[in-house]
Amino acid sequence: MTAAEPSPIRVARDERPQGLIATLTIENAARLNAMGSALLDAFVAAVRELADEPDLRVLIVTGAGDRAFVGGADIREMAALTTPDQGRAFILRVHAACEALRALPVPVIARINGFAFGAGLELAAACDLRIAAESAQFGMQEVRLGIPSVVEAALLPALIGWGRARWLLLTGETIDADKALNWGLVEEVVPAAELDRAVEARVQSLLAGGPQALLLQKALVRAWEELPMKEAIAAGVEAFARAFESDEPGRFLAAFLAERASRRSP
């Protein structure tokens, strides 16, 4: 990307009393928001910059236009890869984009407005919550391009089970939004016209939680993905104790008790 070219990543900032809500849009609608090296590098840089925002509460990730969330990695760029080292360097960029979302301290919502294929589905899987338009479609089509699905495709079995993950990974078939919801690949499906409303409803749900509690919870959930049960429980005990390093539990618990008392008053 030269200085004269527009950025392939657009970040909109919504400053609210509760903190910053950021929306990161992948701006490559003419090519179904396909992600090449330059776009992936810009994506990682944008997410890491947001990670340094002390008031950030929620990040929303979406694709430009109404046809695709992310249609996949850049096929033309992959077709030019000729050596294992080139292949490794490219796919590590895809991993870096997904890892940036998983490492972001605050919750990330995938606003899935269309196709989520290949690297796009991996990016969605790396988000914490996924809300899809009824028109969205999902697939891991790499085997039909002569390559395996890798990096954050490893998240799929935990989301949808091993059998369904094998279905996607081995057949390269696509599924619609209703099946994705039934499988647990997304948490909500709505008409396209209601997608923003549904995303905002989830933002409001997240804002109702304690900021520090959400940071601790996201970090703990990620730790649970890798820890045996005994260690996972121990990590939870430590996270609970750490919550009391601030006055947030006291304030939220007092507010809850006051509200409950007011409801019981005649």
C-alpha positions as a printed NumPy array, in Angstrom:
array([[  0.   ,   0.   ,   0.   ],
       [  1.486,   3.333,  -1.042],
       [  0.898,   6.68 ,   0.617],
       [ -1.597,   7.566,  -2.128],
       [ -3.684,   4.412,  -1.697],
       [ -6.549,   4.315,   0.791],
       [ -6.194,   1.98 ,   3.741],
       [ -7.854,  -1.427,   3.302],
       [ -8.963,  -1.17 ,   6.937],
       [-11.388,   1.429,   8.291],
       [-11.867,   1.952,  12.018],
       [-14.92 ,   3.883,  13.224],
       [-14.897,   5.062,  16.827],
       [-18.072,   5.464,  18.888],
       [-17.239,   7.226,  22.158],
       [-19.926,   6.496,  24.745],
       [-20.244,   7.241,  28.441],
       [-19.342,   3.608,  29.17 ],
       [-16.274,   3.706,  26.917],
       [-15.172,   3.262,  23.319],
       [-17.   ,   0.989,  20.869],
       [-14.853,   0.454,  17.767],
       [-15.956,  -0.983,  14.425],
       [-13.23 ,  -2.345,  12.145],
       [-14.32 ,  -2.745,   8.529],
       [-12.35 ,  -4.668,   5.904],
       [-12.548,  -2.439,   2.817],
       [-12.202,  -4.712,  -0.215],
       [-15.826,  -5.123,  -1.254],
       [-15.041,  -5.384,  -4.988],
       [-13.2  ,  -8.634,  -4.233],
       [-15.517,  -9.917,  -1.496],
       [-13.157,  -8.477,   1.135],
       [-10.503, -11.055,   0.267],
       [ -7.442, -10.714,   2.472],
       [ -3.994, -10.422,   0.923],
       [ -0.71 ,  -9.74 ,   2.686],
       [ -1.019,  -5.951,   2.705],
       [ -4.574,  -6.087,   4.039],
       [ -3.653,  -8.655,   6.693],
       [ -0.734,  -6.538,   7.876],
       [ -2.989,  -3.465,   8.062],
       [ -5.603,  -5.482,   9.965],
       [ -3.096,  -6.622,  12.582],
       [ -1.714,  -3.104,  12.978],
       [ -5.219,  -1.659,  13.463],
       [ -6.229,  -4.251,  16.075],
       [ -2.982,  -3.844,  17.993],
       [ -3.452,  -0.082,  18.001],
       [ -6.943,  -0.529,  19.421],
       [ -5.535,  -2.847,  22.086],
       [ -3.649,   0.144,  23.474],
       [ -6.863,   2.154,  23.897],
       [ -7.545,   2.25 ,  27.656],
       [-11.254,   3.025,  27.177],
       [-11.972,   0.328,  24.577],
       [-14.936,  -1.823,  25.641],
       [-16.001,  -3.732,  22.521],
       [-14.677,  -4.284,  18.995],
       [-17.008,  -5.085,  16.089],
       [-15.413,  -6.663,  12.99 ],
       [-17.185,  -6.679,   9.62 ],
       [-16.678,  -6.511,   5.876],
       [-17.546,  -3.687,   3.516],
       [-20.633,  -3.989,   1.32 ],
       [-23.484,  -6.442,   1.701],
       [-22.08 ,  -9.531,  -0.044],
       [-19.229, -10.693,   2.156],
       [-17.815, -10.634,   5.651],
       [-14.55 , -12.007,   4.275],
       [-14.646, -14.174,   1.164],
       [-11.326, -15.777,   2.073],
       [ -7.638, -15.225,   1.562],
       [ -6.489, -13.597,  -1.681],
       [ -6.61 , -16.424,  -4.24 ],
       [ -4.459, -14.584,  -6.773],
       [ -1.724, -14.025,  -4.215],
       [ -1.843, -17.646,  -3.081],
       [ -1.67 , -18.827,  -6.698],
       [  1.687, -17.047,  -7.004],
       [  3.193, -18.919,  -4.041],
       [  5.742, -21.467,  -5.266],
       [  7.756, -22.604,  -2.223],
       [  7.033, -23.909,   1.277],
       [  8.677, -20.817,   2.773],
       [  6.378, -18.535,   0.789],
       [  3.352, -20.568,   1.849],
       [  4.415, -20.459,   5.496],
       [  4.974, -16.698,   5.406],
       [  1.525, -16.081,   3.905],
       [ -0.455, -18.314,   6.235],
       [  1.339, -16.902,   9.27 ],
       [ -0.138, -13.533,   8.285],
       [ -3.63 , -15.07 ,   8.408],
       [ -2.81 , -16.506,  11.821],
       [ -1.521, -13.128,  13.037],
       [ -4.84 , -11.477,  12.096],
       [ -6.85 , -14.111,  13.976],
       [ -4.49 , -14.09 ,  16.939],
       [ -4.743, -10.297,  17.198],
       [ -8.497, -10.657,  17.808],
       [ -8.064, -13.472,  20.318],
       [ -5.38 , -11.502,  22.16 ],
       [ -7.424,  -8.301,  22.251],
       [ -8.404,  -7.89 ,  25.923],
       [-12.016,  -6.855,  25.217],
       [-14.867,  -8.837,  23.608],
       [-14.963,  -8.974,  19.804],
       [-18.215,  -9.346,  17.84 ],
       [-18.163, -10.655,  14.27 ],
       [-20.835,  -8.85 ,  12.236],
       [-21.208, -11.409,   9.452],
       [-22.97 ,  -9.686,   6.588],
       [-22.337, -12.243,   3.837],
       [-19.829, -14.877,   2.769],
       [-17.444, -16.151,   5.454],
       [-15.184, -18.562,   3.618],
       [-11.769, -19.971,   4.428],
       [ -9.669, -17.364,   6.191],
       [-12.865, -15.357,   6.688],
       [-14.45 , -18.154,   8.685],
       [-11.233, -18.518,  10.679],
       [-11.386, -14.793,  11.434],
       [-15.002, -15.163,  12.582],
       [-14.077, -18.158,  14.731],
       [-11.409, -16.025,  16.416],
       [-14.072, -13.54 ,  17.542],
       [-15.914, -13.984,  20.822],
       [-19.462, -13.661,  19.455],
       [-20.8  , -14.136,  15.928],
       [-23.996, -12.551,  14.613],
       [-24.953, -13.325,  11.021],
       [-27.378, -12.085,   8.429],
       [-29.808, -14.697,   7.077],
       [-28.042, -14.412,   3.716],
       [-24.625, -15.348,   5.133],
       [-22.884, -18.501,   3.96 ],
       [-20.009, -20.373,   5.552],
       [-17.382, -22.761,   4.259],
       [-13.818, -24.005,   4.391],
       [-13.089, -24.649,   0.715],
       [ -9.308, -24.974,   0.842],
       [ -9.189, -28.691,  -0.045],
       [-10.861, -27.805,  -3.335],
       [ -7.944, -25.468,  -3.978],
       [ -5.327, -28.118,  -3.235],
       [ -4.425, -26.928,   0.258],
       [ -5.554, -27.866,   3.788],
       [ -7.476, -25.579,   6.122],
       [ -5.074, -24.579,   8.883],
       [ -4.286, -22.043,  11.641],
       [ -7.516, -20.928,  13.363],
       [ -9.515, -23.641,  11.602],
       [ -8.293, -25.528,  14.689],
       [-10.939, -23.608,  16.662],
       [-13.811, -25.207,  14.748],
       [-14.054, -28.576,  16.568],
       [-14.608, -26.805,  19.889],
       [-17.34 , -24.678,  18.323],
       [-19.243, -27.272,  16.297],
       [-17.844, -30.696,  17.212],
       [-15.386, -32.937,  15.433],
       [-17.867, -34.506,  13.018],
       [-19.216, -31.232,  11.714],
       [-15.72 , -29.75 ,  11.589],
       [-14.621, -32.7  ,   9.447],
       [-17.663, -32.13 ,   7.226],
       [-16.578, -28.551,   6.524],
       [-12.857, -29.25 ,   6.273],
       [-12.924, -32.452,   4.21 ],
       [-15.79 , -31.755,   1.803],
       [-15.296, -28.042,   1.164],
       [-19.086, -27.687,   1.11 ],
       [-20.805, -24.498,   2.218],
       [-23.604, -24.176,   4.742],
       [-26.219, -21.474,   5.162],
       [-26.798, -19.272,   8.184],
       [-29.601, -21.406,   9.62 ],
       [-27.403, -24.507,   9.629],
       [-24.52 , -22.472,  11.064],
       [-26.821, -21.436,  13.926],
       [-28.018, -25.002,  14.456],
       [-24.42 , -26.233,  14.548],
       [-23.301, -23.542,  16.99 ],
       [-21.004, -21.84 ,  14.5  ],
       [-22.819, -18.528,  15.112],
       [-24.801, -17.316,  18.104],
       [-27.568, -15.396,  16.317],
       [-29.065, -15.079,  12.814],
       [-31.274, -12.161,  11.793],
       [-32.586, -10.583,   8.578],
       [-29.919,  -8.422,   6.944],
       [-31.913,  -5.276,   7.687],
       [-31.788,  -6.099,  11.409],
       [-28.096,  -6.984,  11.604],
       [-26.967,  -3.679,  13.08 ],
       [-29.796,  -3.742,  15.625],
       [-28.801,  -7.235,  16.721],
       [-25.148,  -6.252,  17.032],
       [-26.083,  -3.187,  19.083],
       [-28.197,  -5.354,  21.405],
       [-25.152,  -7.514,  22.103],
       [-23.006,  -4.421,  22.628],
       [-25.501,  -3.236,  25.239],
       [-25.358,  -6.625,  26.946],
       [-21.577,  -6.397,  27.115],
       [-21.649,  -2.826,  28.402],
       [-23.876,  -3.973,  31.262],
       [-20.972,  -5.999,  32.638],
       [-18.101,  -4.669,  34.687],
       [-15.219,  -3.572,  32.421],
       [-12.573,  -5.327,  34.514],
       [-14.781,  -8.392,  34.969],
       [-15.071,  -8.754,  31.188],
       [-11.308,  -8.459,  30.744],
       [-10.783, -11.174,  33.341],
       [-13.525, -13.341,  31.83 ],
       [-12.204, -13.208,  28.268],
       [ -8.681, -14.033,  29.427],
       [-10.01 , -16.887,  31.549],
       [-12.106, -18.388,  28.74 ],
       [ -9.047, -18.421,  26.507],
       [ -7.013, -20.112,  29.249],
       [ -9.757, -22.726,  29.635],
       [ -9.284, -23.69 ,  25.971],
       [ -5.849, -25.093,  26.776],
       [ -5.897, -26.069,  30.454],
       [ -6.851, -29.438,  31.98 ],
       [ -9.887, -29.214,  34.247],
       [ -8.006, -29.012,  37.542],
       [ -5.794, -26.176,  36.289],
       [ -8.776, -24.445,  34.647],
       [-10.605, -24.329,  37.973],
       [ -7.501, -23.027,  39.728],
       [ -7.162, -20.304,  37.095],
       [-10.771, -19.337,  37.749],
       [-10.162, -19.038,  41.486],
       [ -7.228, -16.723,  40.807],
       [ -9.285, -14.62 ,  38.367],
       [-12.051, -14.294,  40.971],
       [ -9.542, -13.135,  43.578],
       [ -7.98 , -10.655,  41.145],
       [-11.383,  -9.048,  40.594],
       [-11.175,  -7.692,  44.137],
       [ -7.993,  -5.782,  43.374],
       [-10.358,  -2.972,  42.313],
       [-13.603,  -1.644,  43.776],
       [-15.612,  -2.885,  40.783],
       [-17.152,  -5.922,  42.549],
       [-18.199,  -3.777,  45.521],
       [-19.834,  -1.161,  43.311],
       [-21.684,  -3.636,  41.099],
       [-22.813,  -5.833,  43.989],
       [-24.051,  -2.806,  45.949],
       [-25.982,  -1.574,  42.918],
       [-27.549,  -5.01 ,  42.434],
       [-28.646,  -5.208,  46.072],
       [-30.039,  -1.668,  45.988],
       [-32.067,  -2.416,  42.861],
       [-33.424,  -5.641,  44.354],
       [-34.406,  -3.803,  47.532],
       [-36.205,  -1.115,  45.535],
       [-38.244,  -3.757,  43.697],
       [-39.369,  -5.253,  47.01 ],
       [-40.365,  -1.914,  48.52 ],
       [-44.155,  -1.286,  48.645]])
